[in-house]
Amino acid sequence: MLLSRSLSLSTLATSPAARWTLAACALASLLLLFASVASDYGPPRLFRAAPPPARPAFQPGSHVGEPSSQALQAWVKPAGLRIVGLVFYGRAEFVKVLDCYLKRNLVDNGGLLDEVIFSVHTDKQPDLDYLDELLATTPRYTRFESTEPYEGFSFVGTWGAVKRGNLYIKIDDDVLYFEDDAIAALSKRMIENPQYFAVSANSVNNPALSWIHYGLGVYEPYLPELTPPPNPSHQPQSWRASELPHWTGPPSFIFNGSQPAPFPGHRWLPLPHRTFNTPHASPPGRDISDTPAGALTYDAFGPSWRDWAVAAQTHYSFLHHLERGELWRYKFNLWDYHYYRLSINFIAFWGDDIVDAMPFPTGDDEEYLTRAKPRELGRHVVVDGTAISVHFAFSPQRKLDDADAPGGLYHTDLLARYKAYAEEEVCPHPRRPGSKAKAKGKGAFW
């Protein structure tokens, strides 16, 4: 019987029809197994990462930016520690926006800032007059003027406001947005990691960070509108990118920061992404590498520092994601700069470290505080990727030097858009939820 069964199996295996039948059965079994682990319309779950958790919808007025983590909401700064905002002050037009964020972060309003020092770096009387008005709005705003002579782009004297024992959040005066939990995130990271010399926010429009953001896929295709819109003075000013019309122009149109602005106050308009499965979209799409952002590099003085077109696309992409409640797309845990130069637009330092470093041996405070001094001490400068801030512009981005070909961010409507957002979502809500129930000066985050 066993011999007979072996012969029949051998015969079956050598029969062409039988072999095809066996192959078909095996293939059907594999397909059934594959289907059992596949989603209804997607690839098999075995080979697909779990989707990210659902993000809360944007709720006007309820919170500035991404909701804080539970750890940050519950975090209380150590007793006796003073956290001080240090604003390098020079331009009233930007501080009129920044002021709303600063007030929302004062301890009186449920934030962490015991004081905000405006370290003066200007001799323009209108800006100085506005600062006088600002200081009258709260006793937690104070003023510092260096005894050193004013020297244009040298900011060494402005660090004279720093004292031992405090944690400082140094903020450029043209920071136009930062999240509710940004100061808590930087402070907590500094306190828990004394090996770091400084911790920077995840700053939008910060040279090397822009390249990182490009790799994270946050850039959207935007190009400047080529002609003024009809009746522009009658259009309501809005910060929302969703209200912009689609860009129209030649498919071969290329734009970069060496070119002048189409006209003063112009907007940048969105295009669809061009992908492998949408080559003939209407309106025509654009590969992100064929927009100004395609020129980004990982360095402190590359296109993301000097190219105003890259900066414009950076800001419009941010406003796009801000409206959609997608700031999580910018976030990561930590990025170590390993003694590379970092722009210090929104960054935490210990007062003791700054005082110990004085007098600075160079007029380039940024080079000294992010490269030379950290390397000397063996303490790194890192970026906290969970804390988003937005920096408006570096000097080459603000306007082109060529008077006959005006350009730069000053020729866009971006400052008006950030102002509109602040007036709608931040300025009317200086107190954080529950702040009235907190004792003043205790530093509770909420």
Rosetta blueprint (number, residue, H / E / L):
1 M L
2 L H
3 L H
4 S H
5 R H
6 S H
7 L H
8 S H
9 L H
10 S H
11 T H
12 L H
13 A H
14 T H
15 S L
16 P H
17 A H
18 A H
19 R H
20 W H
21 T H
22 L H
23 A H
24 A H
25 C H
26 A H
27 L H
28 A H
29 S H
30 L H
31 L H
32 L H
33 L H
34 F H
35 A H
36 S H
37 V L
38 A E
39 S L
40 D L
41 Y L
42 G L
43 P L
44 P E
45 R H
46 L H
47 F H
48 R L
49 A L
50 A L
51 P L
52 P L
53 P L
54 A L
55 R L
56 P L
57 A L
58 F L
59 Q L
60 P L
61 G L
62 S L
63 H L
64 V L
65 G L
66 E L
67 P L
68 S L
69 S L
70 Q H
71 A H
72 L H
73 Q H
74 A H
75 W L
76 V E
77 K L
78 P L
79 A L
80 G L
81 L L
82 R E
83 I E
84 V E
85 G E
86 L E
87 V E
88 F E
89 Y E
90 G L
91 R L
92 A H
93 E H
94 F H
95 V H
96 K H
97 V H
98 L H
99 D H
100 C H
101 Y H
102 L H
103 K H
104 R H
105 N L
106 L E
107 V H
108 D H
109 N H
110 G L
111 G L
112 L L
113 L E
114 D L
115 E E
116 V E
117 I E
118 F E
119 S E
120 V E
121 H L
122 T L
123 D L
124 K L
125 Q H
126 P H
127 D H
128 L H
129 D H
130 Y H
131 L H
132 D H
133 E H
134 L H
135 L H
136 A L
137 T L
138 T L
139 P L
140 R L
141 Y E
142 T E
143 R E
144 F E
145 E L
146 S L
147 T L
148 E L
149 P L
150 Y L
151 E E
152 G L
153 F L
154 S E
155 F L
156 V H
157 G H
158 T H
159 W H
160 G H
161 A H
162 V L
163 K L
164 R L
165 G L
166 N E
167 L E
168 Y E
169 I E
170 K E
171 I E
172 D E
173 D L
174 D L
175 V E
176 L E
177 Y E
178 F E
179 E L
180 D L
181 D L
182 A H
183 I H
184 A H
185 A H
186 L H
187 S H
188 K H
189 R H
190 M H
191 I H
192 E H
193 N L
194 P L
195 Q L
196 Y L
197 F L
198 A E
199 V E
200 S E
201 A E
202 N E
203 S E
204 V E
205 N L
206 N L
207 P H
208 A H
209 L H
210 S H
211 W H
212 I H
213 H H
214 Y H
215 G H
216 L H
217 G L
218 V L
219 Y L
220 E L
221 P L
222 Y E
223 L E
224 P E
225 E L
226 L L
227 T L
228 P L
229 P L
230 P L
231 N L
232 P H
233 S H
234 H H
235 Q L
236 P L
237 Q L
238 S L
239 W L
240 R L
241 A H
242 S H
243 E H
244 L L
245 P L
246 H L
247 W L
248 T L
249 G L
250 P L
251 P L
252 S L
253 F L
254 I L
255 F L
256 N L
257 G L
258 S L
259 Q L
260 P L
261 A L
262 P L
263 F L
264 P L
265 G L
266 H E
267 R L
268 W E
269 L E
270 P E
271 L L
272 P L
273 H E
274 R L
275 T L
276 F L
277 N L
278 T L
279 P L
280 H L
281 A L
282 S L
283 P L
284 P L
285 G L
286 R E
287 D L
288 I H
289 S H
290 D H
291 T L
292 P H
293 A H
294 G H
295 A H
296 L L
297 T L
298 Y L
299 D L
300 A L
301 F L
302 G L
303 P H
304 S H
305 W H
306 R H
307 D L
308 W H
309 A H
310 V H
311 A H
312 A H
313 Q H
314 T H
315 H H
316 Y H
317 S H
318 F H
319 L H
320 H H
321 H H
322 L H
323 E H
324 R L
325 G L
326 E L
327 L H
328 W H
329 R H
330 Y H
331 K L
332 F L
333 N L
334 L E
335 W E
336 D E
337 Y L
338 H L
339 Y L
340 Y L
341 R L
342 L L
343 S L
344 I L
345 N L
346 F E
347 I E
348 A E
349 F E
350 W E
351 G H
352 D H
353 D H
354 I H
355 V H
356 D H
357 A H
358 M L
359 P L
360 F L
361 P L
362 T L
363 G L
364 D L
365 D H
366 E H
367 E H
368 Y H
369 L H
370 T H
371 R H
372 A H
373 K H
374 P H
375 R H
376 E H
377 L H
378 G L
379 R L
380 H L
381 V E
382 V E
383 V E
384 D E
385 G E
386 T E
387 A E
388 I E
389 S E
390 V E
391 H E
392 F L
393 A L
394 F L
395 S H
396 P H
397 Q H
398 R H
399 K L
400 L L
401 D L
402 D L
403 A L
404 D L
405 A L
406 P L
407 G L
408 G L
409 L H
410 Y H
411 H H
412 T E
413 D L
414 L H
415 L H
416 A H
417 R H
418 Y H
419 K H
420 A H
421 Y H
422 A H
423 E H
424 E H
425 E H
426 V L
427 C L
428 P L
429 H L
430 P L
431 R L
432 R L
433 P L
434 G L
435 S H
436 K H
437 A H
438 K L
439 A L
440 K L
441 G L
442 K L
443 G L
444 A E
445 F L
446 W L
